[in-house]
């Protein structure tokens, strides 16, 4: 269910709390509640579930790349240290 359906359902449930004598106000109240809820949610800078899932996937790929780069840096550092030791030994001769 998308956000609009959730908001509409919530607005209907809230307006249903009105007494039967206020039926003529119900539709107006539903619209006002829905508008108020939408406005409040927009101000909170919420993201949709779809956008959240997309960003989670991007973060996962970035983390995987970072881990690969860390391994590569470690390998290159080790190679450099071995080369430096070898060069140092040859310079002592």
C-alpha positions as a Python dict, from the first residue, in 0.01 Angstrom:
ca = {
    (1, 'X'): (0, 0, 0),
    (2, 'X'): (141, 339, -94),
    (3, 'X'): (162, 649, 121),
    (4, 'X'): (-148, 812, -31),
    (5, 'X'): (-363, 511, 55),
    (6, 'X'): (-222, 508, 408),
    (7, 'X'): (-298, 877, 452),
    (8, 'X'): (-647, 842, 311),
    (9, 'X'): (-721, 547, 538),
    (10, 'X'): (-592, 735, 841),
    (11, 'X'): (-797, 1043, 753),
    (12, 'X'): (-1111, 829, 714),
    (13, 'X'): (-1053, 656, 1047),
    (14, 'X'): (-1002, 987, 1223),
    (15, 'X'): (-1311, 1143, 1065),
    (16, 'X'): (-1513, 834, 1160),
    (17, 'X'): (-1458, 935, 1521),
    (18, 'X'): (-1694, 1228, 1466),
    (19, 'X'): (-2042, 1188, 1609),
    (20, 'X'): (-2321, 1099, 1360),
    (21, 'X'): (-2459, 1452, 1386),
    (22, 'X'): (-2140, 1580, 1219),
    (23, 'X'): (-2173, 1370, 901),
    (24, 'X'): (-2186, 1683, 685),
    (25, 'X'): (-1842, 1779, 820),
    (26, 'X'): (-1686, 1437, 766),
    (27, 'X'): (-1578, 1481, 403),
    (28, 'X'): (-1437, 1826, 473),
    (29, 'X'): (-1253, 1698, 778),
    (30, 'X'): (-1107, 1402, 584),
    (31, 'X'): (-967, 1642, 323),
    (32, 'X'): (-822, 1875, 587),
    (33, 'X'): (-670, 1587, 783),
    (34, 'X'): (-517, 1439, 470),
    (35, 'X'): (-370, 1775, 365),
    (36, 'X'): (-231, 1832, 713),
    (37, 'X'): (-78, 1485, 729),
    (38, 'X'): (79, 1520, 383),
    (39, 'X'): (224, 1859, 474),
    (40, 'X'): (366, 1728, 800),
    (41, 'X'): (525, 1428, 631),
    (42, 'X'): (682, 1646, 360),
    (43, 'X'): (840, 1867, 627),
    (44, 'X'): (998, 1562, 789),
    (45, 'X'): (1196, 1488, 467),
    (46, 'X'): (1095, 1122, 465),
    (47, 'X'): (1190, 897, 174),
    (48, 'X'): (986, 625, 14),
    (49, 'X'): (1060, 259, 77),
    (50, 'X'): (1174, 230, -285),
    (51, 'X'): (1427, 513, -245),
    (52, 'X'): (1546, 364, 84),
    (53, 'X'): (1600, 25, -83),
    (54, 'X'): (1788, 187, -372),
    (55, 'X'): (2018, 375, -135),
    (56, 'X'): (2074, 58, 70),
    (57, 'X'): (2185, -123, -247),
    (58, 'X'): (2417, 165, -340),
    (59, 'X'): (2568, 158, 9),
    (60, 'X'): (2622, -218, -12),
    (61, 'X'): (2801, -188, -349),
    (62, 'X'): (3013, 98, -213),
    (63, 'X'): (3106, -105, 94),
    (64, 'X'): (3207, -401, -125),
    (65, 'X'): (3427, -176, -340),
    (66, 'X'): (3585, -24, -30),
    (67, 'X'): (3667, -368, 110),
    (68, 'X'): (3831, -467, -221),
    (69, 'X'): (4033, -145, -223),
    (70, 'X'): (4145, -204, 136),
    (71, 'X'): (4271, -550, 39),
    (72, 'X'): (4451, -404, -263),
    (73, 'X'): (4615, -132, -52),
    (74, 'X'): (4731, -394, 199),
    (75, 'X'): (4878, -606, -82),
    (76, 'X'): (5055, -309, -238),
    (77, 'X'): (5188, -199, 101),
    (78, 'X'): (5325, -548, 164),
    (79, 'X'): (5485, -558, -182),
    (80, 'X'): (5641, -216, -123),
    (81, 'X'): (5780, -323, 215),
    (82, 'X'): (5932, -637, 62),
    (83, 'X'): (6083, -433, -221),
    (84, 'X'): (6220, -174, 24),
    (85, 'X'): (6383, -447, 235),
    (86, 'X'): (6535, -602, -74),
    (87, 'X'): (6669, -266, -193),
    (88, 'X'): (6811, -194, 153),
    (89, 'X'): (6991, -530, 163),
    (90, 'X'): (7145, -471, -180),
    (91, 'X'): (7265, -126, -78),
    (92, 'X'): (7452, -275, 220),
    (93, 'X'): (7661, -501, 0),
}
